[in-house]
């Protein structure tokens, strides 16, 4: 994933530019006093990252946010080796 860095001041005056970069698939890193403080991603990228990398119970802050349905989580399964 490509990244672009903006200061907080640049972000405030260039929100449209930041949104355009994020919509194009980039992560926009926003800094404060040269330290990264925030990241702007497109919703599509955010949802993809959440589905691929975070277990469902961590994806939602509380069960109420799920409306009773959790997203599917892909986990590799292995046969346990019980021959010890």
Backbone as CSV, one residue per row, in Angstrom:
resi,resn,N_x,N_y,N_z,CA_x,CA_y,CA_z,C_x,C_y,C_z
1,UNK,0.852,-1.169,0.000,0.000,0.000,0.000,0.897,1.232,0.000
2,UNK,0.600,2.136,-0.875,1.352,3.385,-0.959,0.904,4.318,0.156
3,UNK,1.824,5.106,0.694,1.477,6.060,1.742,1.870,7.479,1.330
4,UNK,1.116,8.428,1.842,1.411,9.849,1.666,1.358,10.481,3.044
5,UNK,2.238,11.423,3.290,2.285,12.082,4.587,1.871,13.537,4.451
6,UNK,1.057,14.000,5.400,0.614,15.394,5.438,0.713,15.887,6.870
7,UNK,1.065,17.149,7.035,1.005,17.732,8.375,-0.463,17.980,8.713
8,UNK,-0.743,18.187,9.979,-2.107,18.507,10.384,-2.626,19.745,9.681
9,UNK,-1.778,20.728,9.531,-2.169,21.968,8.856,-2.475,21.723,7.379
10,UNK,-1.635,20.918,6.716,-1.889,20.582,5.313,-3.205,19.818,5.171
11,UNK,-3.469,18.923,6.135,-4.705,18.150,6.093,-5.927,19.059,6.199
12,UNK,-5.889,19.998,7.156,-7.028,20.906,7.354,-7.296,21.714,6.092
13,UNK,-6.248,22.174,5.437,-6.457,22.994,4.242,-6.606,22.161,2.968
14,UNK,-6.328,20.857,3.057,-6.400,20.020,1.861,-7.144,18.716,2.069
15,UNK,-8.283,18.794,2.746,-9.067,17.587,3.014,-9.447,16.886,1.709
16,UNK,-9.826,17.648,0.698,-10.221,17.051,-0.583,-9.062,16.259,-1.194
17,UNK,-7.862,16.798,-1.107,-6.685,16.101,-1.622,-6.440,14.815,-0.842
18,UNK,-6.553,14.887,0.476,-6.354,13.703,1.311,-7.386,12.631,0.983
19,UNK,-8.632,13.016,0.816,-9.686,12.059,0.480,-9.432,11.432,-0.882
20,UNK,-8.985,12.222,-1.828,-8.685,11.708,-3.172,-7.546,10.692,-3.117
21,UNK,-6.506,10.992,-2.343,-5.397,10.049,-2.186,-5.870,8.749,-1.535
22,UNK,-6.677,8.863,-0.490,-7.170,7.675,0.208,-8.091,6.856,-0.689
23,UNK,-8.936,7.520,-1.467,-9.835,6.820,-2.372,-9.052,6.075,-3.444
24,UNK,-7.881,6.583,-3.780,-7.015,5.924,-4.766,-6.255,4.746,-4.203
25,UNK,-6.484,4.404,-2.940,-5.847,3.224,-2.362,-4.652,3.523,-1.476
26,UNK,-4.313,4.789,-1.305,-3.188,5.157,-0.455,-3.621,5.345,0.989
27,UNK,-2.694,5.168,1.895,-2.900,5.536,3.294,-2.321,6.934,3.464
28,UNK,-3.100,7.849,3.996,-2.637,9.218,4.225,-2.287,9.329,5.709
29,UNK,-1.016,9.548,5.981,-0.533,9.659,7.353,-0.498,11.137,7.724
30,UNK,-1.180,11.482,8.803,-1.250,12.873,9.255,-0.333,13.018,10.462
31,UNK,0.511,14.036,10.420,1.502,14.217,11.480,1.219,15.470,12.298
32,UNK,1.746,15.461,13.512,1.702,16.616,14.407,3.096,16.730,15.010
33,UNK,3.760,17.844,14.764,5.149,18.041,15.203,6.035,16.887,14.728
34,UNK,5.876,16.554,13.448,6.670,15.524,12.762,6.423,14.097,13.250
35,UNK,5.441,13.883,14.100,5.118,12.540,14.589,3.786,12.091,13.982
36,UNK,3.725,10.874,13.451,2.452,10.391,12.906,1.408,10.260,14.011
37,UNK,0.225,10.807,13.771,-0.829,10.762,14.787,-2.121,10.120,14.284
38,UNK,-2.376,10.183,12.976,-3.620,9.652,12.417,-3.341,9.063,11.030
39,UNK,-4.241,8.172,10.608,-4.162,7.606,9.262,-5.545,7.691,8.635
40,UNK,-5.599,8.183,7.405,-6.847,8.242,6.660,-6.812,7.159,5.592
41,UNK,-7.833,6.299,5.606,-7.982,5.235,4.612,-9.353,5.351,3.983
42,UNK,-9.497,4.823,2.772,-10.840,4.725,2.208,-11.603,3.668,2.991
43,UNK,-12.912,3.755,2.985,-13.740,2.782,3.690,-13.517,1.389,3.106
44,UNK,-13.351,1.317,1.806,-13.104,0.024,1.147,-11.813,-0.611,1.675
45,UNK,-10.753,0.175,1.767,-9.482,-0.338,2.271,-9.597,-0.727,3.734
46,UNK,-10.239,0.102,4.530,-10.425,-0.195,5.947,-11.183,-1.512,6.143
47,UNK,-12.298,-1.669,5.438,-13.085,-2.899,5.560,-12.296,-4.124,5.117
48,UNK,-11.527,-3.994,4.044,-10.707,-5.116,3.581,-9.677,-5.492,4.630
49,UNK,-9.014,-4.509,5.210,-8.015,-4.795,6.244,-8.651,-5.439,7.464
50,UNK,-9.814,-4.970,7.838,-10.489,-5.541,9.003,-10.893,-6.990,8.748
51,UNK,-11.408,-7.272,7.570,-11.809,-8.649,7.252,-10.616,-9.585,7.217
52,UNK,-9.494,-9.114,6.701,-8.331,-9.978,6.499,-7.464,-10.148,7.740
53,UNK,-7.420,-9.174,8.616,-6.397,-9.175,9.658,-6.882,-9.197,11.094
54,UNK,-8.136,-8.878,11.331,-8.587,-8.748,12.714,-9.729,-9.721,12.982
55,UNK,-9.638,-10.527,14.036,-10.749,-11.411,14.386,-12.010,-10.605,14.675
56,UNK,-13.150,-11.202,14.395,-14.430,-10.499,14.507,-14.653,-9.918,15.892
57,UNK,-14.244,-10.614,16.950,-14.513,-10.101,18.294,-13.702,-8.845,18.604
58,UNK,-12.644,-8.583,17.851,-11.884,-7.344,18.034,-12.346,-6.257,17.064
59,UNK,-12.974,-6.661,15.985,-13.420,-5.715,14.958,-14.536,-4.819,15.479
60,UNK,-15.405,-5.362,16.298,-16.509,-4.599,16.843,-16.234,-4.256,18.296
61,UNK,-16.494,-3.026,18.678,-16.258,-2.608,20.065,-17.236,-3.286,21.009
62,UNK,-18.436,-3.574,20.548,-19.416,-4.239,21.405,-20.374,-5.054,20.555
63,UNK,-21.029,-6.011,21.175,-21.953,-6.880,20.459,-23.127,-6.095,19.877
64,UNK,-23.487,-4.976,20.505,-24.612,-4.188,20.003,-24.338,-3.654,18.597
65,UNK,-23.085,-3.430,18.256,-22.751,-2.898,16.944,-22.910,-3.921,15.832
66,UNK,-23.042,-5.180,16.165,-23.093,-6.220,15.146,-24.497,-6.492,14.648
67,UNK,-25.523,-6.014,15.338,-26.909,-6.323,15.007,-27.127,-7.828,14.961
68,UNK,-26.384,-8.539,15.794,-26.533,-9.984,15.880,-25.791,-10.759,14.822
69,UNK,-25.127,-10.083,13.882,-24.409,-10.782,12.825,-22.940,-10.383,12.859
70,UNK,-22.081,-11.365,12.776,-20.645,-11.119,12.725,-20.136,-11.404,11.323
71,UNK,-19.132,-10.660,10.873,-18.565,-10.965,9.556,-17.848,-12.297,9.616
72,UNK,-17.735,-12.944,8.467,-17.014,-14.210,8.440,-15.524,-13.942,8.619
73,UNK,-14.871,-14.848,9.294,-13.440,-14.724,9.544,-12.765,-15.946,8.955
74,UNK,-11.749,-15.736,8.129,-11.017,-16.842,7.526,-9.834,-17.194,8.410
75,UNK,-9.826,-18.422,8.874,-8.715,-18.890,9.709,-8.241,-20.223,9.151
76,UNK,-6.934,-20.388,8.963,-6.447,-21.681,8.478,-6.625,-22.745,9.557
77,UNK,-7.074,-23.916,9.145,-7.264,-25.023,10.083,-6.190,-26.061,9.833
78,UNK,-5.720,-26.685,10.910,-4.731,-27.754,10.814,-5.228,-28.944,11.607
79,UNK,-4.822,-30.114,11.180,-5.121,-31.321,11.925,-4.113,-31.401,13.073
80,UNK,-4.600,-31.618,14.273,-3.723,-31.702,15.438,-2.856,-32.957,15.361
81,UNK,-1.589,-32.824,15.682,-0.670,-33.969,15.725,-0.700,-34.530,17.147
82,UNK,-1.372,-35.667,17.319,-1.527,-36.279,18.636,-0.591,-37.475,18.835
83,UNK,0.360,-37.669,17.932,1.282,-38.798,18.009,2.572,-38.440,18.716
84,UNK,2.498,-38.003,19.960,3.718,-37.656,20.719,4.113,-38.751,21.654
